Amino acid sequence: MKRRMLRQENMRSCFKRAVIIITALAAGGTVLYGLWARGTFLPGWIIWEENNITDTSGDYTISLAEETVYVRYQETEVWQSPKGVKVQQVLSCDIDRDGGEELILLCWKRGRFGKYKPFWIEKDEKSWSQHIFVYDYAEDAILPQWMSSYIGQDVAEMSSGGGKDSMQWLLLTDPKGETSCWRWDSWGFTKDEAEVSFVVFGDNLIHEPIYRYGLNQGGNFDFLFEQVKAVIDKSDVSVINQETPLVTEYSEYGDYPRFGTPVQVGQAIVDAGFDVVTCATNHALDRGAKGIHTTKEYFTKQDVCCLGIQTGDEPERKPYEIIKRNNIRFALFNYTYGTNGISLPEGNPFTVHLLENEEQIRADIQKARREADMVIVFVHWGTENSAETDAFQERWTDVFLDSKADVIVGTHPHVLQDYEMLEGEEGHRMLVFYSIGNFVSAQPEKSSVKGGMAEFVIAPAPGGYEIVEYSLTPLTIRWESGGKYTPVFSGEK
């Protein structure tokens, strides 16, 4: 349902853009030709832009009018686009990541090749084809850097995407609205799979019947993830909330209210292929500082990003971790509302990341936004067994939205709650899953048997990144005689 809503929103955005184009046409700013344009045969979907832009230095002013580009350097015209080339759109950005901007033209010319066509081509075509030209700024001159042969696809719109300090992509949108990402690769552009997919599972709440069954299987807990491993393998980043602390000694195993989970459960998480575990929960301190140390050390040594807890060997506060996928950097936070009244160990106030100091959390998110492209917060909050959000969740949702976090994923209520896309100031959008329920537990309440798998996809967009898909897929905890608890997708037997 949410995916359909998102697509509808995108359609509405396109409609608004079409209205803007029509308005600009009336004002002389944008021209939409039919099949014949100035005596030449060109597609009717082309939008010929007319505008003025400047590079970041302010020294260069680029004007596009009547399919021709004019460049002025400090008020003196120094260049115009070649004759016989009709320019559809122009950009100025650092596409090759060399520290200086490039001038990029989306244009049309006769023939598919330039001056140096391949040796096996005897004669170039006479028909018009679409190209990308890249130029360097050189003080009072514009120097050609790269002139493409035929692009290989129709491009209705060109833009740049990505973070200011990370990868820049050239985004090419075809007449049907499909966008592809192109990365500068030494000499020319390479098409990239630049999307990053996330899959997130809820509370891995290991009650005694669950760990007893696993120990009776020789300490093998792979059964917990056998139904979801294919999804984990397919995603770029997979996350699970490890509700209970890991322990190594039999005497430390425990059920509610003080949990202690065999470390073999951690091995099953590693073997399943999870990339991230969130550990800031109300049960994080159930086995004290020792449980924190065992949990953090185990996952860290296995190259699994462990969020929300810090050992005594980490005396400085480290509120987030940064991971990188497909050249996109993500800052990952993890907080809990509390620790069931158990005090933090003396000398280490950062043992568990708590959702309490609003000023500090705002500052941390702002710092992360400068270092990363997207900010994702995993938060343990809400009222247990309630399908409705509470005032605490609503207050902190406002804080996260105001701080311009991008995605919030909630756990703790043990039941599913709503999810939605919110919009804050300056049009900033934030996706919130208020509670994705349990992944596995032996809780007797029927409502706690159903959880969810949160999914979302991040992709480059003009000027940055955006969430292009999101959904919540229901899960059910299946119980079998003998004590085997297995999360399965709802509807599966």
Buried (B, 14 or more C-beta within 10 A) or exposed (E): EBEEEBEEEEEEEEEEEEEEBEEBBEEEBBBBBEEEBEEEEBBEEBBBBBEEEEBEEEBBBBBBBEBBBBBBBEEEEBBEBBEEBBBBBBBBBBBBEEEEBBBBBBBBBBBBBBEEBEEEEEEBEEEBBBBBBBBBBEEEEBEEBBBBBEBEEBBBBBBBBBBEEBBBBBBBBBBEEEBBBBBBEEEEBEBBEBBBBBBBBBBBBBBBBBBBBBBEBEBBBBBBBEBBBEBBEEBBBBBBBBBBBBBEEEEBBBBBEBBBBBBBBBBBBBBBBBBBBBBBBBBBBBBBBBBBBBBBBBBEEBEBBBBBBBBEEEEEEEBBBEBEBBBBBBBBBBBBBBBEEBEBBEEBEBBBBBBEEEEEBBEBBEEBBEBBBBBBBBBBBBBEEBBEBBEEBEEBBEBBBBBBBBBBBBBBBBBBBEBEBBEBEEEBBBBBBBBBBBBBBBBEEEBBBBBBBBBBBBBBBBBBBBBBBBBBBEBBBBBEEEBBBBBBEEEEE
